[in-house]
Amino acid sequence: MIYEKDLNIYHDTLEISKELNDYQRDSATITFVTGSLLHIGLYKPFSAVYVELITKNINAINLSFSYYNGTDFTTKLPFTVDETNTFERSGFIKWNKPKDWVPTEVNGDNLYWIQLAVDSDMTETEIRAINILFSNDNELKKELSTVDKYLPPNENSFAPMHSTVRDDIVQSLRNRGKAKIADGDNTLSLITKWDLLDIAEVWTAAKYFALEKIFFQASDGVDDKWQQRQAQMSQEGNKAFDLLFLSLDTNDDGKEDAVEKLSMQSITVLRV
């Protein structure tokens, strides 16, 4: 069991949380077969994860997604979008939070769980991470179709960079004094990546901030064309961030309330 407020992940009874929480370190290899289950849980309702794959499934299967409704896991997650196409590629899995979703105990952890099951055997699959990002490589390619040529050595995606951008955005919110009331009492705690209730609200800004980092790494001189593009992406990212209204889960219940829609004007994302 991990004690930070992050995802808990089990393949049947095997916990793989530590291996899969971070896009920059470990990975886990699983053989997902008929009858086995993958559980992904958080301490409050959530609506998306990003699955980053190294070795992908090549078998044609059906993948089902369910949640605990107070009785069992038979109810399908509503409006589920599986961009991984049954773990054949990296991508988001998104759904609408069910109104009757309640926590339950899985392998000793009482959380809000989604349950994944297959109708036939997958091939052995190496997963780099299952967590949350605010953008992905597909968004980068819409802006720069040749972005793959800037991949760092030994990397097959920009997922580590996307996770850094995610953390930069969260830290900027903290620096601006954005906080939440923890556990229903009057104790203030730090905003986390799971407190952004709709990642689509930061989608465009996160894309530009990732491109800014890519152009910074490509630069090899003062005032070269990459530094100029870096400055342009920084400007576009901050412009997108200033214009949006952000839904932050300030009461830490996983639900969007009217008072949790905050104007982000004048907030600048500081990156390192």
Secondary structure, DSSP 8 states (H G I E B T S, - for coil): ---SSS-EEEETTEE-HHHHS-TTS--EEE---TT-EEEEEESS---EEEEEEEE---S---EEEEE--SS-S-EE-TT-EETTTTTTS-EEEE----TT---EEETTEEEEEEEEEESS----EEEEEEE--S--HHHHHHH-TTGGGG--TT-SSSHHHHHHHHHHHHHHHHHTT-EEEETTTTEEEE--GGGBS-GGGGHHHHHHHHHHHHHHHH--STT-HHHHHHHHHHHHHHHHHHH-EEEB-TTSSSS--GGGEEE-TT------
